[in-house]
Amino acid sequence: MTEARIQGEAPDFTAQAVMPDGSFHDLNLKEYGKGKYTVLVFYPLDFTFVCPTELIALDDKIEEFKERDAEVIGISVDSQFSHYAWRNLPKDKGGIGELRYPLVSDLDKSISRAYGVLLEKPGIALRGLFIIDKAGILRHMTINDLPLGRNVDEMLRVLDAIQFNETYGEVCPANWKKGEEGMKPTKDGLESYAGKKYKSNAA
C-alpha cells in the first residue's frame, strides 16, 4: 500500500466494515467513493470518550456531506464486531447509535500505517482526517493528537473550498467560507482581493 501524500493518489484498501444498515461487508475505498468525494475519519478506539462525540457529530451533519456529493467513512483498529456492538449501545450510555455511514475495521493496522496516523505503541490511530476528490487524489489532511476532538463544520468548509477551487479555478484565502469571494492566483488577483479586504480608512 502506498503512503498518503497531498496531491498523490489516496492509498486504496479493502477491509471489513459495518455498513449503515448494520450489515458486514468488504468495503473498497475506490469503489465506495467512485465518482464522489470521500472523507476518511480515523479515530483511536471504540468505547472511548472523545470518539463517540466526533462520530455522532459527523452523523448529525451527514446530509450536508451528501449535499456536497461526499461519502464519510470512519476507521479504527477495532474489529467489525466491536463496531457493531458500539452501534447498538445507546448514545446516552457512551454508544454511537445507528450511524448513517460505514465504520471500517483496520484490525491489522495497515490502513492507519499507510495514512501515517498509526501510533505503533499502543497500536492505535491518531485523529486523522483525509479528504479525497472525485479523481481519487488526496486534497486535505490533518492529524490531531488523541485528546483533541475535531470540528465537523471545518471539515465541510474545507470540502467547500476544494469544490470552489475546482469549479472556478480560484484559490481560497484565510478564513474563506462558502459564498465568499475567492482570489485569482496571480499578482493582480491578490491586489484586487487585498484592495477590497484591507482598503485603508485613511482620508
Summary of the structure (lengths in Angstrom):
residues: 203
radius of gyration: 18.7
end to end distance: 60.9
largest distance: 68.5
contacts: 602
relative contact order: 0.17
helix: 32%
strand: 23%
